[in-house]
């Protein structure tokens, strides 16, 4: 989200309260530590990386990753380590769709109307939601670049629904289950019961085992 990231974080902290937000930031740190421990124990040579919000690859994509890591993003810090160990960055998103989403978020923060539909360039037809258009593009990127015998890692926000759009011969193993992440954020934003929310956070941060 570029320069909007700080404003969004401030808005979220106001919504949930400073104390809960501080605990959430600690959960986020531990979550990414668990995910990093899992990936860095693998043979990473040739691993295809697909990243939510990344519309470039190659040298430009690597510079984007370096900048995100330098700014302190644990997600991008992990990507940087994966690339250093032989992983390969893949273009994942349509830049036009990302720009439209950024504009929508800016308008929402300013209280203005937003555009919520767009035809996906890869599949002309009835207008669909912007999120669905992004999901179709992401799935198409994976379907076209993840060849037989390849292994990929998709880093994606929990509200995306990409898995049903993947080719049937692509086997998916969720390192952190989507439903678990959704439950955590629902409790963080909408439930007053700290005990349940904290329990969900601890579960989300648990080491990845059994894979």
N, C-alpha and C positions, 0 to 999 in steps of 0.2 A: 504493500500500500504506500510505499515511499514516505513522503513527509506526513501523510495522514496517520501513520502508525502511532506516533506519540499522542496525537489527539484522541485516537480510538482507545488507547490504553487509559488515558485520563478519564474518558467517558465511562469505561468499564469499572474503573476504581470507584468512581462516584456512585455507580449503580449498586455495587455489591458491598461497599464500605472498605475503608483502608485496611482494617485488620484482616478481613477475609481475602482481600486482594493480595496482601503480603503473603498469606499462606498459599494462595494460588500460585504465586510466582515461585515459591519454593517447590510446590508440586511439579510445576513445569520444568524446573531445573532437574529434579530427580527423574521425571519421566524421560527426558532426553538422555540422561545418563544411562538409564536402563536400555533404551533403544540403541545408544552408541555402543555399549558393552556387547550387545547382541551382534551388531553388524561387524564390529571390528574384530570379532573372533572368527569371522568367516574368511574363505578364500575370495578376495574381492576383485581379482584380475578379470576384467571383461564384464563386470556387473553393470547392467544398464540402469542409470538413475533417471527417474521421472519425477519432477518436482512441481507441486502445486504452485502456479504463478510464474513459472519459468518459460519464457517464450523464445529463448535462444539457446544454442549449444556451442560447441567448439570453443575457440579462444574467448569470444565475447561472453559466452555463458560462464566460462571459468572466472572471468573478471567479475561478473555479477555475484558468483558464489563467494569470491574473495572479499568483495565489498560487504556482502551480508554477514560474513563471518567476522570481519573487522568491526562491524557495528554491534556485535554481540549476540547475533541470532544463534541459538544452540542448534537449530535445524541446519543452518548454513555452515556452522562450524563442523557438524558431522559430515555434510556433503564434501567439504574441503578435505577432510581426512580420508573419505572414501576415494576421492579422486587421486589423492597422493598414494593410495595403495592399489591403483590400477583400474578403478571403476571408470565408466564412460558416461558423460553427460549427454542426455537426449532432450531435444526440444519437446516440450510437453503441451504448451498452450498456444492459442491464437492471440497474438498481440492486440488485435482489434477488440476481441471480447474482453480482454483484461482491462483495456483502456475504458471501455464502456462501464465495466463494474467499478472501476476507480471513480469515474465521474458520478455514478449513482450513489456511492458511499459519501462522496463530498456533498452532493445535493441533499442526501438524507440528514447529514450533520447540520446543514444549513436550513433544514425544514422545508425544502422544496420538493416538487414532484420528480419522480424518477421513471426511467424507461425500464421495463421489466421483461420485455420480449425482443426477440431478434431471430431471423432465420439463420440457421447454421450454414456456413458456406459449403460444408462437405455434403449436406443432405438438404437440397432445396425443398421447400414445401411450406406447410402451415407454420406460423410463428410459434416458437416455443420459449420457455423461460430462459433467461440468461444463464442460470446455473446449469440447466439441462444442455444448452448449447455448448458450454464449456466441457461438460462431462462427455458429450459425444466427440468433441475434438480430442480430448485427452485419450479416450478409449481408442480412437482412430490412430493416434500417434503410437500408442503401444502396439496395437494390432499390426501396424505396418513396419515397425522397427524391431520388435522382439521376435527374432527368428527361432527356428527349431534348435533346441539345445541351449538357448540363451537363458539367463536368469536376470530378472529386473527387480528394482526396488522402487515402489511408488510412494511418495510422501504426499499426503493429501488430507485436506480438512474433512472432518467427520460428516458434514452435511452433503458431500458429493455422493453420487451413486454411479460410480464408474464400473464396478465389478460386473453388473448384469449386462454391460455393453461390450465386454471383452469376448474375443473369439473363444469358442468352447474348448479348444485344445490348450488354452492358457490356464494353468493350475495356480490358484491363489491361496496363499497362507497369510492370514492377517497377524502381523507381529503384535499389534495391540488392537483387539477387536473394536470395530466401528461402534457397535452398540454400547460398549463399555465407555468409550470416549463421549458419546452423546449423553449417556446417563450422568456422567460427571458434570458436564457443562450445564445440563438442565438443572441439576441440584445447585450448582454454583450460582446460577442466575435467577432461579425461580423458587427455590425451597429455603425455608427459614431454619430447617433442622440441621444444625451444624454437625451433629454426630453422624448422620447419614452422609452428608457431603464429605466429611473428613475420611470416613471409611471408604468411600468411592475413590477419593484421591490416593489413599494408601494402596488400594488395589491397582490403580492405574500405574503407580510408580514401581510396582513389584518387578523383580528381575524377570526377563524372558526366559522361560525354561521349557524343556520338552519338545524342542524343534530340531 
